[in-house]
């Protein structure tokens, strides 16, 4: 996830673009199976791979004007995620604990960040 935290006076408009070079071509990123643009302006690339490497541009605008920042994304490694089916419904009493195990494998020992919705 790439965060875009604006400073200044709201309301803001936040737009993301993929910048291809030689020749330069700029394509706006919208919600799709390849990208998720959150209401707060953050950009997620759910199934990232080497094809997603490159330059991304975020443009922040408000009534006072606009500014942009180019971000270079480099994919160092791809995680292999092994999915395990869970029951459709799990009921946990407030005093009970729920333990989930996540197994992730990569070719290197680079840091892996995991985020869960609770």
Biopython code that builds the backbone (N, CA, C, O; Angstrom):
import numpy as np
from Bio.PDB.StructureBuilder import StructureBuilder

atoms = [
    (1, "UNK", "N", (0.855, -1.184, 0.000)),
    (1, "UNK", "CA", (0.000, 0.000, 0.000)),
    (1, "UNK", "C", (0.892, 1.236, 0.000)),
    (1, "UNK", "O", (1.833, 1.342, 0.787)),
    (2, "UNK", "N", (0.586, 2.144, -0.876)),
    (2, "UNK", "CA", (1.297, 3.416, -0.933)),
    (2, "UNK", "C", (0.334, 4.477, -0.417)),
    (2, "UNK", "O", (-0.725, 4.698, -1.004)),
    (3, "UNK", "N", (0.698, 5.127, 0.672)),
    (3, "UNK", "CA", (-0.173, 6.128, 1.281)),
    (3, "UNK", "C", (0.039, 7.490, 0.641)),
    (3, "UNK", "O", (1.153, 7.857, 0.266)),
    (4, "UNK", "N", (-1.054, 8.227, 0.525)),
    (4, "UNK", "CA", (-1.006, 9.617, 0.069)),
    (4, "UNK", "C", (-1.708, 10.438, 1.138)),
    (4, "UNK", "O", (-2.935, 10.545, 1.143)),
    (5, "UNK", "N", (-0.935, 11.012, 2.035)),
    (5, "UNK", "CA", (-1.507, 11.794, 3.127)),
    (5, "UNK", "C", (-1.343, 13.271, 2.815)),
    (5, "UNK", "O", (-0.243, 13.815, 2.915)),
    (6, "UNK", "N", (-2.439, 13.921, 2.437)),
    (6, "UNK", "CA", (-2.327, 15.333, 2.063)),
    (6, "UNK", "C", (-2.210, 16.248, 3.272)),
    (6, "UNK", "O", (-2.701, 15.935, 4.356)),
    (7, "UNK", "N", (-1.559, 17.370, 3.070)),
    (7, "UNK", "CA", (-1.529, 18.445, 4.051)),
    (7, "UNK", "C", (-2.188, 19.646, 3.408)),
    (7, "UNK", "O", (-2.190, 19.763, 2.183)),
    (8, "UNK", "N", (-2.732, 20.519, 4.185)),
    (8, "UNK", "CA", (-3.392, 21.684, 3.612)),
    (8, "UNK", "C", (-4.869, 21.659, 3.894)),
    (8, "UNK", "O", (-5.331, 20.974, 4.807)),
    (9, "UNK", "N", (-5.615, 22.415, 3.101)),
    (9, "UNK", "CA", (-7.046, 22.594, 3.338)),
    (9, "UNK", "C", (-7.876, 21.608, 2.532)),
    (9, "UNK", "O", (-7.768, 21.558, 1.306)),
    (10, "UNK", "N", (-8.715, 20.811, 3.222)),
    (10, "UNK", "CA", (-9.627, 19.929, 2.481)),
    (10, "UNK", "C", (-10.724, 20.753, 1.827)),
    (10, "UNK", "O", (-10.873, 21.919, 2.193)),
    (11, "UNK", "N", (-11.488, 20.241, 0.905)),
    (11, "UNK", "CA", (-11.462, 18.854, 0.427)),
    (11, "UNK", "C", (-10.361, 18.647, -0.607)),
    (11, "UNK", "O", (-9.945, 19.578, -1.296)),
    (12, "UNK", "N", (-9.898, 17.390, -0.696)),
    (12, "UNK", "CA", (-8.832, 17.025, -1.616)),
    (12, "UNK", "C", (-9.351, 16.117, -2.713)),
    (12, "UNK", "O", (-10.325, 15.385, -2.533)),
    (13, "UNK", "N", (-8.697, 16.178, -3.828)),
    (13, "UNK", "CA", (-8.873, 15.199, -4.891)),
    (13, "UNK", "C", (-7.522, 14.507, -5.036)),
    (13, "UNK", "O", (-6.497, 15.166, -5.212)),
    (14, "UNK", "N", (-7.524, 13.191, -4.961)),
    (14, "UNK", "CA", (-6.278, 12.424, -5.074)),
    (14, "UNK", "C", (-6.431, 11.481, -6.251)),
    (14, "UNK", "O", (-7.369, 10.686, -6.301)),
    (15, "UNK", "N", (-5.509, 11.571, -7.198)),
    (15, "UNK", "CA", (-5.528, 10.704, -8.387)),
    (15, "UNK", "C", (-4.156, 10.047, -8.549)),
    (15, "UNK", "O", (-3.116, 10.661, -8.311)),
    (16, "UNK", "N", (-4.190, 8.784, -8.961)),
    (16, "UNK", "CA", (-2.967, 8.020, -9.202)),
    (16, "UNK", "C", (-2.818, 7.750, -10.686)),
    (16, "UNK", "O", (-3.802, 7.565, -11.403)),
    (17, "UNK", "N", (-1.553, 7.730, -11.142)),
    (17, "UNK", "CA", (-1.239, 7.480, -12.544)),
    (17, "UNK", "C", (-0.062, 6.517, -12.636)),
    (17, "UNK", "O", (0.805, 6.488, -11.763)),
    (18, "UNK", "N", (-0.047, 5.745, -13.688)),
    (18, "UNK", "CA", (1.105, 4.901, -14.020)),
    (18, "UNK", "C", (1.821, 5.620, -15.156)),
    (18, "UNK", "O", (1.209, 5.954, -16.171)),
    (19, "UNK", "N", (3.121, 5.857, -14.983)),
    (19, "UNK", "CA", (3.903, 6.601, -15.968)),
    (19, "UNK", "C", (4.810, 5.624, -16.703)),
    (19, "UNK", "O", (5.696, 5.015, -16.105)),
    (20, "UNK", "N", (4.585, 5.480, -17.983)),
    (20, "UNK", "CA", (5.447, 4.646, -18.827)),
    (20, "UNK", "C", (6.440, 5.575, -19.517)),
    (20, "UNK", "O", (6.089, 6.681, -19.926)),
    (21, "UNK", "N", (7.664, 5.122, -19.642)),
    (21, "UNK", "CA", (8.670, 5.973, -20.281)),
    (21, "UNK", "C", (8.946, 5.478, -21.692)),
    (21, "UNK", "O", (8.658, 4.338, -22.054)),
    (22, "UNK", "N", (9.508, 6.376, -22.458)),
    (22, "UNK", "CA", (10.008, 6.139, -23.816)),
    (22, "UNK", "C", (8.984, 5.509, -24.739)),
    (22, "UNK", "O", (9.024, 4.292, -24.915)),
    (23, "UNK", "N", (8.093, 6.236, -25.323)),
    (23, "UNK", "CA", (7.784, 7.635, -25.014)),
    (23, "UNK", "C", (6.932, 7.707, -23.758)),
    (23, "UNK", "O", (6.238, 6.753, -23.406)),
    (24, "UNK", "N", (6.993, 8.859, -23.082)),
    (24, "UNK", "CA", (6.231, 8.991, -21.841)),
    (24, "UNK", "C", (4.736, 8.912, -22.126)),
    (24, "UNK", "O", (4.198, 9.631, -22.967)),
    (25, "UNK", "N", (4.096, 8.020, -21.401)),
    (25, "UNK", "CA", (2.653, 7.841, -21.486)),
    (25, "UNK", "C", (2.127, 7.766, -20.062)),
    (25, "UNK", "O", (2.644, 7.001, -19.248)),
    (26, "UNK", "N", (1.117, 8.544, -19.759)),
    (26, "UNK", "CA", (0.563, 8.596, -18.408)),
    (26, "UNK", "C", (-0.863, 8.063, -18.468)),
    (26, "UNK", "O", (-1.696, 8.562, -19.224)),
    (27, "UNK", "N", (-1.131, 7.032, -17.651)),
    (27, "UNK", "CA", (-2.454, 6.424, -17.632)),
    (27, "UNK", "C", (-3.017, 6.481, -16.221)),
    (27, "UNK", "O", (-2.364, 6.049, -15.270)),
    (28, "UNK", "N", (-4.238, 7.019, -16.080)),
    (28, "UNK", "CA", (-4.857, 7.113, -14.758)),
    (28, "UNK", "C", (-5.184, 5.719, -14.237)),
    (28, "UNK", "O", (-5.626, 4.846, -14.983)),
    (29, "UNK", "N", (-4.957, 5.531, -12.935)),
    (29, "UNK", "CA", (-5.262, 4.263, -12.272)),
    (29, "UNK", "C", (-6.625, 4.388, -11.621)),
    (29, "UNK", "O", (-6.886, 5.339, -10.883)),
    (30, "UNK", "N", (-7.488, 3.430, -11.894)),
    (30, "UNK", "CA", (-8.804, 3.364, -11.264)),
    (30, "UNK", "C", (-8.952, 1.989, -10.629)),
    (30, "UNK", "O", (-8.185, 1.075, -10.930)),
    (31, "UNK", "N", (-9.942, 1.843, -9.746)),
    (31, "UNK", "CA", (-10.192, 0.539, -9.140)),
    (31, "UNK", "C", (-10.394, -0.515, -10.214)),
    (31, "UNK", "O", (-11.171, -0.328, -11.150)),
    (32, "UNK", "N", (-9.691, -1.611, -10.067)),
    (32, "UNK", "CA", (-9.796, -2.719, -11.018)),
    (32, "UNK", "C", (-9.258, -3.965, -10.327)),
    (32, "UNK", "O", (-8.973, -3.938, -9.130)),
    (33, "UNK", "N", (-9.121, -5.038, -11.062)),
    (33, "UNK", "CA", (-8.531, -6.242, -10.473)),
    (33, "UNK", "C", (-7.034, -6.053, -10.232)),
    (33, "UNK", "O", (-6.438, -6.796, -9.454)),
    (34, "UNK", "N", (-6.424, -5.071, -10.887)),
    (34, "UNK", "CA", (-4.981, -4.822, -10.742)),
    (34, "UNK", "C", (-4.654, -3.817, -9.645)),
    (34, "UNK", "O", (-3.586, -3.893, -9.037)),
    (35, "UNK", "N", (-5.557, -2.878, -9.386)),
    (35, "UNK", "CA", (-5.294, -1.797, -8.433)),
    (35, "UNK", "C", (-6.518, -1.536, -7.561)),
    (35, "UNK", "O", (-7.657, -1.748, -7.979)),
    (36, "UNK", "N", (-6.256, -1.070, -6.342)),
    (36, "UNK", "CA", (-7.321, -0.635, -5.440)),
    (36, "UNK", "C", (-6.953, 0.760, -4.955)),
    (36, "UNK", "O", (-5.907, 0.952, -4.336)),
    (37, "UNK", "N", (-7.818, 1.738, -5.240)),
    (37, "UNK", "CA", (-7.626, 3.101, -4.761)),
    (37, "UNK", "C", (-8.633, 3.319, -3.632)),
    (37, "UNK", "O", (-9.844, 3.287, -3.850)),
    (38, "UNK", "N", (-8.114, 3.540, -2.425)),
    (38, "UNK", "CA", (-8.968, 3.694, -1.250)),
    (38, "UNK", "C", (-9.485, 5.120, -1.134)),
    (38, "UNK", "O", (-8.876, 6.044, -1.675)),
    (39, "UNK", "N", (-10.606, 5.313, -0.433)),
    (39, "UNK", "CA", (-11.167, 6.665, -0.272)),
    (39, "UNK", "C", (-10.192, 7.664, 0.357)),
    (39, "UNK", "O", (-10.292, 8.863, 0.094)),
    (40, "UNK", "N", (-9.244, 7.189, 1.187)),
    (40, "UNK", "CA", (-8.273, 8.105, 1.795)),
    (40, "UNK", "C", (-7.126, 8.445, 0.852)),
    (40, "UNK", "O", (-6.232, 9.208, 1.217)),
    (41, "UNK", "N", (-7.142, 7.884, -0.366)),
    (41, "UNK", "CA", (-6.114, 8.185, -1.349)),
    (41, "UNK", "C", (-5.013, 7.169, -1.460)),
    (41, "UNK", "O", (-4.178, 7.276, -2.359)),
    (42, "UNK", "N", (-4.971, 6.180, -0.582)),
    (42, "UNK", "CA", (-3.933, 5.153, -0.644)),
    (42, "UNK", "C", (-4.128, 4.278, -1.880)),
    (42, "UNK", "O", (-5.250, 4.067, -2.339)),
    (43, "UNK", "N", (-3.019, 3.775, -2.404)),
    (43, "UNK", "CA", (-3.034, 2.892, -3.561)),
    (43, "UNK", "C", (-2.513, 1.525, -3.150)),
    (43, "UNK", "O", (-1.458, 1.418, -2.524)),
    (44, "UNK", "N", (-3.250, 0.483, -3.503)),
    (44, "UNK", "CA", (-2.802, -0.892, -3.248)),
    (44, "UNK", "C", (-2.680, -1.616, -4.577)),
    (44, "UNK", "O", (-3.480, -1.419, -5.492)),
    (45, "UNK", "N", (-1.655, -2.461, -4.659)),
    (45, "UNK", "CA", (-1.456, -3.324, -5.816)),
    (45, "UNK", "C", (-1.541, -4.753, -5.269)),
    (45, "UNK", "O", (-0.529, -5.314, -4.849)),
    (46, "UNK", "N", (-2.751, -5.348, -5.271)),
    (46, "UNK", "CA", (-2.967, -6.608, -4.563)),
    (46, "UNK", "C", (-2.083, -7.770, -5.017)),
    (46, "UNK", "O", (-1.506, -8.454, -4.172)),
    (47, "UNK", "N", (-1.963, -8.010, -6.294)),
    (47, "UNK", "CA", (-1.183, -9.140, -6.805)),
    (47, "UNK", "C", (0.065, -8.625, -7.506)),
    (47, "UNK", "O", (0.250, -8.819, -8.707)),
    (48, "UNK", "N", (0.914, -7.966, -6.730)),
    (48, "UNK", "CA", (2.078, -7.297, -7.312)),
    (48, "UNK", "C", (3.078, -8.313, -7.859)),
    (48, "UNK", "O", (3.319, -9.361, -7.260)),
    (49, "UNK", "N", (3.648, -7.977, -9.003)),
    (49, "UNK", "CA", (4.732, -8.770, -9.577)),
    (49, "UNK", "C", (5.637, -7.838, -10.376)),
    (49, "UNK", "O", (5.442, -6.622, -10.367)),
    (50, "UNK", "N", (6.610, -8.396, -11.056)),
    (50, "UNK", "CA", (7.603, -7.580, -11.759)),
    (50, "UNK", "C", (6.968, -6.655, -12.802)),
    (50, "UNK", "O", (7.526, -5.601, -13.106)),
    (51, "UNK", "N", (5.811, -7.033, -13.352)),
    (51, "UNK", "CA", (5.131, -6.172, -14.330)),
    (51, "UNK", "C", (4.656, -4.860, -13.720)),
    (51, "UNK", "O", (4.378, -3.903, -14.443)),
    (52, "UNK", "N", (4.562, -4.811, -12.386)),
    (52, "UNK", "CA", (4.109, -3.597, -11.700)),
    (52, "UNK", "C", (5.247, -2.645, -11.370)),
    (52, "UNK", "O", (5.001, -1.558, -10.846)),
    (53, "UNK", "N", (6.477, -3.023, -11.662)),
    (53, "UNK", "CA", (7.598, -2.115, -11.416)),
    (53, "UNK", "C", (7.473, -0.905, -12.311)),
    (53, "UNK", "O", (6.966, -0.989, -13.430)),
    (54, "UNK", "N", (7.942, 0.223, -11.806)),
    (54, "UNK", "CA", (7.925, 1.425, -12.627)),
    (54, "UNK", "C", (7.573, 2.647, -11.820)),
    (54, "UNK", "O", (7.639, 2.645, -10.591)),
    (55, "UNK", "N", (7.200, 3.688, -12.530)),
    (55, "UNK", "CA", (6.915, 4.976, -11.913)),
    (55, "UNK", "C", (5.419, 5.168, -11.765)),
    (55, "UNK", "O", (4.647, 4.968, -12.703)),
    (56, "UNK", "N", (5.029, 5.562, -10.553)),
    (56, "UNK", "CA", (3.645, 5.903, -10.247)),
    (56, "UNK", "C", (3.619, 7.361, -9.820)),
    (56, "UNK", "O", (4.517, 7.827, -9.118)),
    (57, "UNK", "N", (2.596, 8.072, -10.243)),
    (57, "UNK", "CA", (2.467, 9.493, -9.911)),
    (57, "UNK", "C", (1.170, 9.707, -9.141)),
    (57, "UNK", "O", (0.104, 9.252, -9.557)),
    (58, "UNK", "N", (1.275, 10.401, -8.020)),
    (58, "UNK", "CA", (0.089, 10.783, -7.272)),
    (58, "UNK", "C", (-0.059, 12.297, -7.401)),
    (58, "UNK", "O", (0.897, 13.048, -7.208)),
    (59, "UNK", "N", (-1.275, 12.728, -7.730)),
    (59, "UNK", "CA", (-1.576, 14.151, -7.878)),
    (59, "UNK", "C", (-2.621, 14.507, -6.829)),
    (59, "UNK", "O", (-3.713, 13.939, -6.803)),
    (60, "UNK", "N", (-2.267, 15.462, -5.959)),
    (60, "UNK", "CA", (-3.169, 15.937, -4.909)),
    (60, "UNK", "C", (-3.607, 17.341, -5.273)),
    (60, "UNK", "O", (-2.784, 18.208, -5.567)),
    (61, "UNK", "N", (-4.922, 17.553, -5.250)),
    (61, "UNK", "CA", (-5.476, 18.858, -5.623)),
    (61, "UNK", "C", (-6.493, 19.317, -4.585)),
    (61, "UNK", "O", (-7.185, 18.503, -3.973)),
    (62, "UNK", "N", (-6.573, 20.618, -4.399)),
    (62, "UNK", "CA", (-7.647, 21.238, -3.616)),
    (62, "UNK", "C", (-7.908, 22.609, -4.220)),
    (62, "UNK", "O", (-7.388, 22.921, -5.292)),
    (63, "UNK", "N", (-8.697, 23.422, -3.555)),
    (63, "UNK", "CA", (-9.037, 24.739, -4.079)),
    (63, "UNK", "C", (-7.849, 25.665, -4.237)),
    (63, "UNK", "O", (-7.925, 26.650, -4.972)),
    (64, "UNK", "N", (-6.738, 25.361, -3.549)),
    (64, "UNK", "CA", (-5.546, 26.204, -3.620)),
    (64, "UNK", "C", (-4.605, 25.831, -4.756)),
    (64, "UNK", "O", (-3.677, 26.582, -5.057)),
    (65, "UNK", "N", (-4.829, 24.679, -5.394)),
    (65, "UNK", "CA", (-3.944, 24.247, -6.474)),
    (65, "UNK", "C", (-3.694, 22.756, -6.415)),
    (65, "UNK", "O", (-4.482, 22.009, -5.835)),
    (66, "UNK", "N", (-2.589, 22.320, -7.020)),
    (66, "UNK", "CA", (-2.275, 20.893, -7.034)),
    (66, "UNK", "C", (-0.773, 20.697, -6.966)),
    (66, "UNK", "O", (0.008, 21.600, -7.264)),
    (67, "UNK", "N", (-0.391, 19.498, -6.567)),
    (67, "UNK", "CA", (1.006, 19.101, -6.533)),
    (67, "UNK", "C", (1.080, 17.623, -6.875)),
    (67, "UNK", "O", (0.105, 16.890, -6.706)),
    (68, "UNK", "N", (2.233, 17.188, -7.353)),
    (68, "UNK", "CA", (2.383, 15.774, -7.699)),
    (68, "UNK", "C", (3.735, 15.258, -7.224)),
    (68, "UNK", "O", (4.694, 16.012, -7.057)),
    (69, "UNK", "N", (3.775, 13.956, -7.014)),
    (69, "UNK", "CA", (5.000, 13.268, -6.608)),
    (69, "UNK", "C", (5.102, 11.992, -7.421)),
    (69, "UNK", "O", (4.127, 11.252, -7.550)),
    (70, "UNK", "N", (6.285, 11.732, -7.970)),
    (70, "UNK", "CA", (6.548, 10.475, -8.661)),
    (70, "UNK", "C", (7.193, 9.501, -7.691)),
    (70, "UNK", "O", (8.088, 9.866, -6.928)),
    (71, "UNK", "N", (6.734, 8.263, -7.727)),
    (71, "UNK", "CA", (7.221, 7.218, -6.830)),
    (71, "UNK", "C", (7.703, 6.058, -7.689)),
    (71, "UNK", "O", (6.974, 5.575, -8.555)),
    (72, "UNK", "N", (8.926, 5.616, -7.449)),
    (72, "UNK", "CA", (9.483, 4.487, -8.187)),
    (72, "UNK", "C", (9.224, 3.203, -7.394)),
    (72, "UNK", "O", (9.648, 3.085, -6.244)),
    (73, "UNK", "N", (8.534, 2.250, -8.006)),
    (73, "UNK", "CA", (8.216, 0.976, -7.357)),
    (73, "UNK", "C", (9.117, -0.104, -7.937)),
    (73, "UNK", "O", (9.162, -0.314, -9.149)),
    (74, "UNK", "N", (9.834, -0.786, -7.046)),
    (74, "UNK", "CA", (10.694, -1.902, -7.423)),
    (74, "UNK", "C", (10.216, -3.139, -6.681)),
    (74, "UNK", "O", (10.033, -3.102, -5.464)),
    (75, "UNK", "N", (10.014, -4.228, -7.401)),
    (75, "UNK", "CA", (9.585, -5.484, -6.789)),
    (75, "UNK", "C", (10.832, -6.305, -6.516)),
    (75, "UNK", "O", (11.534, -6.710, -7.442)),
    (76, "UNK", "N", (11.108, -6.554, -5.221)),
    (76, "UNK", "CA", (12.303, -7.307, -4.839)),
    (76, "UNK", "C", (12.061, -8.807, -4.823)),
    (76, "UNK", "O", (12.948, -9.591, -5.160)),
    (77, "UNK", "N", (10.874, -9.198, -4.436)),
    (77, "UNK", "CA", (10.561, -10.619, -4.331)),
    (77, "UNK", "C", (9.050, -10.777, -4.332)),
    (77, "UNK", "O", (8.320, -9.866, -3.943)),
    (78, "UNK", "N", (8.601, -11.908, -4.761)),
    (78, "UNK", "CA", (7.183, -12.215, -4.778)),
    (78, "UNK", "C", (6.920, -13.269, -3.712)),
    (78, "UNK", "O", (7.601, -14.293, -3.661)),
    (79, "UNK", "N", (5.940, -13.020, -2.871)),
    (79, "UNK", "CA", (5.587, -13.985, -1.835)),
    (79, "UNK", "C", (4.689, -15.065, -2.421)),
    (79, "UNK", "O", (3.811, -14.788, -3.239)),
    (80, "UNK", "N", (4.918, -16.267, -2.001)),
    (80, "UNK", "CA", (4.059, -17.377, -2.354)),
    (80, "UNK", "C", (3.080, -17.545, -1.203)),
    (80, "UNK", "O", (3.479, -17.887, -0.090)),
    (81, "UNK", "N", (1.822, -17.310, -1.460)),
    (81, "UNK", "CA", (0.813, -17.405, -0.413)),
    (81, "UNK", "C", (0.047, -18.703, -0.611)),
    (81, "UNK", "O", (-0.508, -18.961, -1.679)),
    (82, "UNK", "N", (0.029, -19.499, 0.418)),
    (82, "UNK", "CA", (-0.703, -20.760, 0.380)),
    (82, "UNK", "C", (-2.007, -20.531, 1.119)),
    (82, "UNK", "O", (-2.016, -20.243, 2.316)),
    (83, "UNK", "N", (-3.107, -20.663, 0.395)),
    (83, "UNK", "CA", (-4.399, -20.394, 1.004)),
    (83, "UNK", "C", (-4.939, -21.656, 1.653)),
    (83, "UNK", "O", (-4.774, -22.762, 1.139)),
    (84, "UNK", "N", (-5.571, -21.469, 2.767)),
    (84, "UNK", "CA", (-6.225, -22.568, 3.451)),
    (84, "UNK", "C", (-7.665, -22.153, 3.680)),
    (84, "UNK", "O", (-7.930, -21.082, 4.227)),
    (85, "UNK", "N", (-8.584, -22.992, 3.267)),
    (85, "UNK", "CA", (-9.990, -22.686, 3.425)),
    (85, "UNK", "C", (-10.372, -22.758, 4.899)),
    (85, "UNK", "O", (-10.034, -23.715, 5.596)),
    (86, "UNK", "N", (-11.061, -21.759, 5.348)),
    (86, "UNK", "CA", (-11.586, -21.727, 6.707)),
    (86, "UNK", "C", (-13.090, -21.931, 6.639)),
    (86, "UNK", "O", (-13.707, -21.705, 5.598)),
    (87, "UNK", "N", (-13.675, -22.355, 7.740)),
    (87, "UNK", "CA", (-15.139, -22.447, 7.748)),
    (87, "UNK", "C", (-15.748, -21.095, 7.406)),
    (87, "UNK", "O", (-15.166, -20.049, 7.691)),
    (88, "UNK", "N", (-16.912, -21.131, 6.799)),
    (88, "UNK", "CA", (-17.541, -19.883, 6.372)),
    (88, "UNK", "C", (-17.855, -18.970, 7.547)),
    (88, "UNK", "O", (-17.806, -17.747, 7.410)),
    (89, "UNK", "N", (-18.174, -19.545, 8.692)),
    (89, "UNK", "CA", (-18.508, -18.735, 9.855)),
    (89, "UNK", "C", (-17.784, -19.296, 11.072)),
    (89, "UNK", "O", (-17.826, -20.497, 11.340)),
    (90, "UNK", "N", (-17.127, -18.412, 11.796)),
    (90, "UNK", "CA", (-16.472, -18.795, 13.038)),
    (90, "UNK", "C", (-17.043, -17.900, 14.127)),
    (90, "UNK", "O", (-16.989, -16.674, 14.030)),
    (91, "UNK", "N", (-17.588, -18.519, 15.157)),
    (91, "UNK", "CA", (-18.158, -17.749, 16.263)),
    (91, "UNK", "C", (-17.207, -17.861, 17.449)),
    (91, "UNK", "O", (-16.922, -18.958, 17.931)),
    (92, "UNK", "N", (-16.723, -16.715, 17.909)),
    (92, "UNK", "CA", (-15.792, -16.667, 19.028)),
    (92, "UNK", "C", (-16.436, -15.825, 20.130)),
    (92, "UNK", "O", (-16.857, -14.690, 19.903)),
    (93, "UNK", "N", (-16.501, -16.400, 21.312)),
    (93, "UNK", "CA", (-17.033, -15.652, 22.452)),
    (93, "UNK", "C", (-16.037, -14.572, 22.834)),
    (93, "UNK", "O", (-14.837, -14.739, 22.612)),
    (94, "UNK", "N", (-16.511, -13.454, 23.410)),
    (94, "UNK", "CA", (-15.614, -12.338, 23.753)),
    (94, "UNK", "C", (-14.431, -12.748, 24.626)),
    (94, "UNK", "O", (-13.363, -12.147, 24.516)),
    (95, "UNK", "N", (-14.587, -13.748, 25.486)),
    (95, "UNK", "CA", (-13.495, -14.137, 26.373)),
    (95, "UNK", "C", (-12.571, -15.186, 25.747)),
    (95, "UNK", "O", (-11.586, -15.584, 26.369)),
    (96, "UNK", "N", (-12.873, -15.633, 24.538)),
    (96, "UNK", "CA", (-12.052, -16.645, 23.873)),
    (96, "UNK", "C", (-11.021, -15.983, 22.963)),
    (96, "UNK", "O", (-11.210, -14.857, 22.503)),
    (97, "UNK", "N", (-9.928, -16.702, 22.713)),
    (97, "UNK", "CA", (-8.904, -16.254, 21.782)),
    (97, "UNK", "C", (-9.062, -16.989, 20.461)),
    (97, "UNK", "O", (-9.523, -18.130, 20.419)),
    (98, "UNK", "N", (-8.675, -16.321, 19.394)),
    (98, "UNK", "CA", (-8.647, -16.942, 18.079)),
    (98, "UNK", "C", (-7.227, -16.835, 17.565)),
    (98, "UNK", "O", (-6.684, -15.734, 17.471)),
    (99, "UNK", "N", (-6.626, -17.944, 17.237)),
    (99, "UNK", "CA", (-5.272, -17.960, 16.697)),
    (99, "UNK", "C", (-5.328, -18.346, 15.231)),
    (99, "UNK", "O", (-5.907, -19.370, 14.867)),
    (100, "UNK", "N", (-4.724, -17.520, 14.398)),
    (100, "UNK", "CA", (-4.615, -17.805, 12.975)),
    (100, "UNK", "C", (-3.145, -17.925, 12.626)),
    (100, "UNK", "O", (-2.322, -17.151, 13.114)),
    (101, "UNK", "N", (-2.814, -18.880, 11.792)),
    (101, "UNK", "CA", (-1.434, -19.063, 11.372)),
    (101, "UNK", "C", (-1.334, -18.707, 9.895)),
    (101, "UNK", "O", (-2.115, -19.190, 9.076)),
    (102, "UNK", "N", (-0.378, -17.871, 9.567)),
    (102, "UNK", "CA", (-0.140, -17.463, 8.190)),
    (102, "UNK", "C", (1.224, -17.976, 7.782)),
    (102, "UNK", "O", (2.224, -17.693, 8.443)),
    (103, "UNK", "N", (1.267, -18.725, 6.703)),
    (103, "UNK", "CA", (2.536, -19.250, 6.219)),
    (103, "UNK", "C", (2.847, -18.551, 4.900)),
    (103, "UNK", "O", (2.084, -18.652, 3.940)),
    (104, "UNK", "N", (3.967, -17.845, 4.862)),
    (104, "UNK", "CA", (4.385, -17.124, 3.664)),
    (104, "UNK", "C", (5.803, -17.541, 3.343)),
    (104, "UNK", "O", (6.643, -17.653, 4.236)),
    (105, "UNK", "N", (6.070, -17.771, 2.073)),
    (105, "UNK", "CA", (7.394, -18.185, 1.653)),
    (105, "UNK", "C", (7.901, -17.224, 0.587)),
    (105, "UNK", "O", (7.170, -16.861, -0.335)),
    (106, "UNK", "N", (9.166, -16.814, 0.723)),
    (106, "UNK", "CA", (9.795, -15.987, -0.305)),
    (106, "UNK", "C", (11.166, -16.568, -0.625)),
    (106, "UNK", "O", (11.686, -17.400, 0.118)),
    (107, "UNK", "N", (11.733, -16.134, -1.714)),
    (107, "UNK", "CA", (13.051, -16.631, -2.104)),
    (107, "UNK", "C", (14.158, -15.970, -1.284)),
    (107, "UNK", "O", (15.279, -16.476, -1.227)),
    (108, "UNK", "N", (13.845, -14.847, -0.657)),
    (108, "UNK", "CA", (14.830, -14.158, 0.165)),
    (108, "UNK", "C", (14.287, -14.006, 1.569)),
    (108, "UNK", "O", (13.152, -14.396, 1.844)),
    (109, "UNK", "N", (15.078, -13.450, 2.451)),
    (109, "UNK", "CA", (14.620, -13.257, 3.826)),
    (109, "UNK", "C", (14.189, -11.810, 4.067)),
    (109, "UNK", "O", (14.238, -11.321, 5.195)),
    (110, "UNK", "N", (13.764, -11.126, 2.994)),
    (110, "UNK", "CA", (13.301, -9.739, 3.133)),
    (110, "UNK", "C", (12.090, -9.664, 4.052)),
    (110, "UNK", "O", (11.395, -10.656, 4.273)),
    (111, "UNK", "N", (11.856, -8.492, 4.573)),
    (111, "UNK", "CA", (10.742, -8.252, 5.484)),
    (111, "UNK", "C", (9.415, -8.490, 4.772)),
    (111, "UNK", "O", (9.247, -8.125, 3.608)),
    (112, "UNK", "N", (8.488, -9.098, 5.476)),
    (112, "UNK", "CA", (7.143, -9.325, 4.976)),
    (112, "UNK", "C", (6.181, -8.652, 5.944)),
    (112, "UNK", "O", (6.222, -8.904, 7.149)),
    (113, "UNK", "N", (5.322, -7.800, 5.417)),
    (113, "UNK", "CA", (4.304, -7.144, 6.241)),
    (113, "UNK", "C", (2.968, -7.812, 5.986)),
    (113, "UNK", "O", (2.599, -8.062, 4.839)),
    (114, "UNK", "N", (2.254, -8.097, 7.044)),
    (114, "UNK", "CA", (0.938, -8.708, 6.936)),
    (114, "UNK", "C", (-0.079, -7.815, 7.616)),
    (114, "UNK", "O", (0.166, -7.289, 8.701)),
    (115, "UNK", "N", (-1.215, -7.649, 6.976)),
    (115, "UNK", "CA", (-2.267, -6.807, 7.521)),
    (115, "UNK", "C", (-3.542, -7.630, 7.581)),
    (115, "UNK", "O", (-3.869, -8.351, 6.638)),
    (116, "UNK", "N", (-4.245, -7.524, 8.666)),
    (116, "UNK", "CA", (-5.487, -8.257, 8.848)),
    (116, "UNK", "C", (-6.585, -7.278, 9.191)),
    (116, "UNK", "O", (-6.363, -6.300, 9.904)),
    (117, "UNK", "N", (-7.775, -7.548, 8.677)),
    (117, "UNK", "CA", (-8.955, -6.775, 9.073)),
    (117, "UNK", "C", (-9.553, -7.468, 10.275)),
    (117, "UNK", "O", (-9.767, -8.680, 10.254)),
    (118, "UNK", "N", (-9.826, -6.708, 11.327)),
    (118, "UNK", "CA", (-10.415, -7.313, 12.519)),
    (118, "UNK", "C", (-11.803, -6.773, 12.745)),
    (118, "UNK", "O", (-12.467, -7.162, 13.705)),
]
sb = StructureBuilder()
sb.init_structure("model")
sb.init_model(0)
sb.init_chain("A")
sb.init_seg("    ")
for serial, (resi, resn, name, xyz) in enumerate(atoms, 1):
    if name == "N":
        sb.init_residue(resn, " ", resi, " ")
    sb.init_atom(name, np.array(xyz, "f"), 0.0, 1.0, " ", f" {name:<3s}", serial, name[0])
structure = sb.get_structure()
